[in-house]
Structures are given as structure tokens and as C-alpha cells.
Amino acid sequence: MELRLVVAIIRTHALESVEKRLQEMGVHGLTVIRARGFGASPNLFSRDWLVDQVKIEIYLEQDRVDAVVAAILDAAHSESPGNGIVAVLPVEKVYSVSSRGEEAPNRLRS
């Protein structure tokens, strides 16, 4: 089974809604990283163009990607611009730090 990495960069206020939706779908493994940045539309009127954001990373099987991406987009969406992005990347290999060995895709079930 092929693995994918779903990476979402969203506004911090949307995190709780996204987490809840993913938990309801049975996604059990994700990483949340606090970040600052700006996209295509920085606030040029502010001294600091950077805004608080979060980056979410989820490893999962290819057949679950579309549903997870749709859930993130629905939960994080608002009418204001600059809500974030979602990207899907191929995963070539995953290794376990504890065993130092390559991890089988079924051991990373989300």
C-alpha cells in the first residue's frame, strides 16, 4: 500500500475544528507544529507581515487521502482570504527510530 503525507498550513483558530473532524474520521496520528508565515497576500500595512499559523502533518494510505483533505478544507474554511493550503506528497520510505528499521505502511495506520 502506498503512503502519502498530507501537509496543511492553516490559521490557528481553525485547529480545534480540524482536529475534531479528523478524530471523528478515525485519524489517530498527526503532528501539529506552531508556525509563523505569510502567503500570497501578506498584510503590507502591518510592521510584521507574519501571521500565526499551524502546520499539520499526517501520514496515511493513499485511499484515505481524498477524504482527509476534504475534511481539512471543510473544517478550516472561512470566507476571509489567507486561510491556508493543503498539499499531498508521496512518501518513499518511513523508518522507526526505536527499531532503526523500515516501517511497514500498515503500522502507520491513521
Backbone as CSV, one residue per row, in Angstrom:
resi,resn,N_x,N_y,N_z,CA_x,CA_y,CA_z,C_x,C_y,C_z
1,MET,0.837,-1.175,0.000,0.000,0.000,0.000,0.887,1.245,0.000
2,GLU,0.558,2.191,-0.828,1.356,3.411,-0.921,0.949,4.413,0.148
3,LEU,1.961,5.101,0.680,1.730,6.128,1.697,1.817,7.511,1.079
4,ARG,1.103,8.432,1.688,1.156,9.833,1.319,1.332,10.652,2.594
5,LEU,1.875,11.839,2.426,1.985,12.801,3.521,1.077,13.969,3.181
6,VAL,0.088,14.204,4.013,-0.792,15.354,3.857,-0.240,16.451,4.762
7,VAL,0.047,17.603,4.169,0.566,18.748,4.908,-0.434,19.891,4.757
8,ALA,-0.916,20.396,5.878,-1.857,21.513,5.863,-1.268,22.653,6.673
9,ILE,-1.326,23.848,6.124,-0.946,25.053,6.856,-2.213,25.883,6.966
10,ILE,-2.684,26.063,8.206,-3.956,26.727,8.440,-3.807,27.782,9.533
11,ARG,-4.815,28.621,9.669,-4.846,29.610,10.750,-5.060,28.897,12.084
12,THR,-4.475,29.434,13.129,-4.532,28.791,14.441,-5.962,28.628,14.957
13,HIS,-6.830,29.570,14.648,-8.201,29.486,15.159,-8.974,28.311,14.561
14,ALA,-8.509,27.743,13.444,-9.186,26.620,12.808,-8.692,25.262,13.311
15,LEU,-7.631,25.247,14.100,-7.015,23.989,14.515,-7.976,23.085,15.280
16,GLU,-8.679,23.601,16.248,-9.571,22.778,17.057,-10.642,22.110,16.193
17,SER,-11.208,22.843,15.270,-12.228,22.298,14.377,-11.658,21.197,13.484
18,VAL,-10.458,21.418,12.959,-9.805,20.419,12.106,-9.478,19.168,12.918
19,GLU,-8.913,19.345,14.119,-8.592,18.193,14.969,-9.835,17.362,15.276
20,LYS,-10.923,18.018,15.617,-12.158,17.320,15.944,-12.651,16.518,14.742
21,ARG,-12.639,17.124,13.567,-13.100,16.435,12.363,-12.239,15.213,12.061
22,LEU,-10.921,15.356,12.201,-10.021,14.234,11.933,-10.210,13.106,12.947
23,GLN,-10.433,13.458,14.213,-10.696,12.432,15.231,-11.968,11.677,14.924
24,GLU,-13.004,12.391,14.480,-14.269,11.751,14.114,-14.092,10.767,12.956
25,MET,-13.124,11.029,12.085,-12.850,10.166,10.932,-11.954,8.984,11.294
26,GLY,-11.447,8.961,12.513,-10.576,7.876,12.926,-9.113,8.097,12.594
27,VAL,-8.718,9.343,12.355,-7.304,9.648,12.148,-6.664,9.733,13.520
28,HIS,-5.688,8.855,13.778,-5.113,8.773,15.122,-3.693,9.308,15.209
29,GLY,-3.039,9.548,14.080,-1.672,10.025,14.129,-1.499,11.291,13.319
30,LEU,-1.102,12.353,13.982,-0.811,13.598,13.283,0.179,14.406,14.095
31,THR,0.841,15.311,13.427,1.793,16.212,14.071,1.320,17.636,13.842
32,VAL,1.327,18.448,14.896,0.948,19.854,14.799,2.157,20.684,15.189
33,ILE,2.522,21.622,14.317,3.681,22.484,14.528,3.212,23.933,14.497
34,ARG,3.509,24.667,15.534,3.176,26.094,15.542,4.157,26.820,14.618
35,ALA,3.630,27.739,13.796,4.471,28.416,12.806,4.011,29.850,12.627
36,ARG,4.853,30.622,11.958,4.506,31.992,11.554,4.894,32.115,10.097
37,GLY,4.075,32.815,9.333,4.393,32.981,7.928,3.359,33.840,7.235
38,PHE,3.520,33.961,5.908,2.513,34.642,5.105,2.494,34.002,3.727
39,GLY,1.368,34.120,3.086,1.193,33.515,1.768,1.211,34.562,0.674
40,ALA,0.330,34.369,-0.287,0.283,35.237,-1.455,-0.201,36.642,-1.126
41,SER,-0.884,36.814,0.004,-1.457,38.117,0.351,-0.980,38.587,1.716
42,PRO,0.276,38.996,1.854,0.737,39.486,3.157,0.061,40.806,3.511
43,ASN,-0.030,41.088,4.794,-0.584,42.354,5.249,0.513,43.418,5.168
44,LEU,0.531,44.140,4.072,1.585,45.125,3.837,1.446,46.363,4.719
45,PHE,0.316,46.506,5.399,0.102,47.657,6.263,0.563,47.406,7.691
46,SER,1.009,46.211,7.971,1.471,45.842,9.305,2.998,45.879,9.343
47,ARG,3.561,46.203,10.497,5.021,46.158,10.644,5.534,44.741,10.480
48,ASP,4.750,43.780,10.938,5.129,42.370,10.874,4.172,41.660,9.926
49,TRP,4.646,41.264,8.770,3.804,40.598,7.776,3.396,39.200,8.209
50,LEU,4.136,38.628,9.135,3.905,37.247,9.521,2.653,37.104,10.380
51,VAL,1.934,36.013,10.167,0.756,35.709,10.979,0.964,34.351,11.635
52,ASP,0.292,34.146,12.766,0.367,32.858,13.450,-0.407,31.813,12.645
53,GLN,0.218,30.665,12.463,-0.373,29.562,11.727,0.013,28.264,12.415
54,VAL,-0.589,27.167,11.976,-0.157,25.848,12.404,0.044,24.999,11.158
55,LYS,0.996,24.088,11.260,1.264,23.136,10.193,0.895,21.760,10.720
56,ILE,0.064,21.061,9.972,-0.376,19.722,10.350,0.221,18.738,9.356
57,GLU,0.798,17.658,9.866,1.351,16.614,9.003,0.693,15.290,9.373
58,ILE,0.221,14.568,8.350,-0.452,13.290,8.569,0.055,12.295,7.529
59,TYR,0.583,11.167,7.991,0.963,10.067,7.100,-0.219,9.117,7.017
60,LEU,-0.634,8.770,5.808,-1.739,7.838,5.667,-1.728,7.149,4.315
61,GLU,-2.566,6.119,4.215,-2.663,5.349,2.988,-3.313,6.187,1.897
62,GLN,-2.920,5.920,0.661,-3.418,6.647,-0.499,-4.951,6.672,-0.550
63,ASP,-5.599,5.580,-0.200,-7.056,5.502,-0.339,-7.817,6.372,0.659
64,ARG,-7.139,6.930,1.660,-7.794,7.817,2.637,-7.504,9.290,2.393
65,VAL,-6.614,9.587,1.452,-6.151,10.959,1.253,-7.283,11.915,0.895
66,ASP,-8.087,11.569,-0.099,-9.129,12.494,-0.551,-10.103,12.856,0.562
67,ALA,-10.507,11.878,1.367,-11.443,12.143,2.461,-10.813,13.039,3.529
68,VAL,-9.545,12.805,3.849,-8.865,13.619,4.864,-8.663,15.046,4.363
69,VAL,-8.261,15.198,3.117,-8.084,16.546,2.549,-9.418,17.294,2.558
70,ALA,-10.492,16.636,2.143,-11.813,17.276,2.138,-12.223,17.706,3.545
71,ALA,-11.941,16.867,4.534,-12.290,17.198,5.919,-11.512,18.417,6.406
72,ILE,-10.227,18.493,6.079,-9.415,19.646,6.485,-9.937,20.910,5.815
73,LEU,-10.195,20.832,4.506,-10.691,22.002,3.781,-12.028,22.480,4.334
74,ASP,-12.930,21.559,4.632,-14.239,21.936,5.189,-14.102,22.559,6.571
75,ALA,-13.291,21.952,7.425,-13.178,22.420,8.810,-12.411,23.733,8.925
76,ALA,-11.467,23.994,8.033,-10.633,25.198,8.130,-11.154,26.367,7.296
77,HIS,-12.145,26.114,6.444,-12.631,27.147,5.515,-13.357,28.277,6.231
78,SER,-13.119,29.487,5.751,-13.915,30.658,6.115,-13.936,31.560,4.888
79,GLU,-14.711,32.602,4.937,-14.853,33.481,3.775,-13.680,34.450,3.603
80,SER,-12.835,34.593,4.610,-11.733,35.542,4.502,-10.557,34.911,3.757
81,PRO,-9.796,35.713,3.011,-8.644,35.178,2.277,-7.514,34.792,3.224
82,GLY,-6.635,33.935,2.745,-5.466,33.560,3.531,-5.737,32.483,4.556
83,ASN,-6.679,31.567,4.279,-6.996,30.504,5.230,-5.945,29.418,5.282
84,GLY,-5.112,29.301,4.242,-4.058,28.302,4.259,-4.035,27.454,3.005
85,ILE,-3.273,26.365,3.079,-3.129,25.444,1.953,-3.069,24.012,2.464
86,VAL,-3.326,23.076,1.564,-3.174,21.655,1.853,-2.407,21.053,0.685
87,ALA,-1.377,20.274,0.978,-0.578,19.612,-0.055,-0.510,18.123,0.246
88,VAL,-0.392,17.332,-0.817,-0.246,15.881,-0.677,1.067,15.491,-1.344
89,LEU,1.917,14.805,-0.581,3.241,14.428,-1.062,3.414,12.916,-1.025
90,PRO,4.135,12.356,-1.994,4.421,10.924,-1.936,5.431,10.627,-0.830
91,VAL,5.337,9.441,-0.238,6.273,9.007,0.799,7.023,7.805,0.259
92,GLU,8.327,7.942,0.165,9.137,6.859,-0.375,9.397,5.772,0.663
93,LYS,9.841,6.170,1.852,10.129,5.222,2.925,9.894,5.901,4.260
94,VAL,9.589,5.076,5.272,9.437,5.550,6.644,10.219,4.592,7.535
95,TYR,10.976,5.150,8.475,11.788,4.345,9.372,11.357,4.563,10.814
96,SER,11.433,3.525,11.613,11.171,3.602,13.040,12.469,3.960,13.753
97,VAL,12.433,4.954,14.594,13.623,5.344,15.353,13.986,4.252,16.362
98,SER,12.981,3.653,17.004,13.278,2.656,18.038,13.894,1.378,17.477
99,SER,13.407,0.905,16.326,13.954,-0.336,15.768,15.046,-0.091,14.726
100,ARG,15.177,1.155,14.304,16.125,1.537,13.260,15.825,0.868,11.916
101,GLY,14.632,0.335,11.796,14.264,-0.372,10.573,13.169,0.339,9.807
102,GLU,13.020,-0.098,8.564,11.962,0.458,7.740,10.611,0.028,8.301
103,GLU,9.685,0.948,8.361,8.371,0.703,8.940,7.398,0.295,7.840
104,ALA,6.618,-0.719,8.090,5.603,-1.160,7.125,4.433,-0.180,7.139
105,PRO,3.821,0.080,5.985,2.711,1.035,5.917,1.551,0.703,6.862
106,ASN,1.254,-0.576,7.061,0.130,-0.925,7.933,0.403,-0.604,9.403
107,ARG,1.643,-0.358,9.771,1.966,0.034,11.159,1.751,1.516,11.399
108,LEU,1.514,2.293,10.341,1.309,3.727,10.463,-0.155,4.115,10.294
109,ARG,-1.033,3.198,10.523,-2.458,3.453,10.267,-2.927,4.705,10.978
110,SER,-3.613,5.571,10.207,-4.211,6.790,10.758,-5.684,6.595,10.937
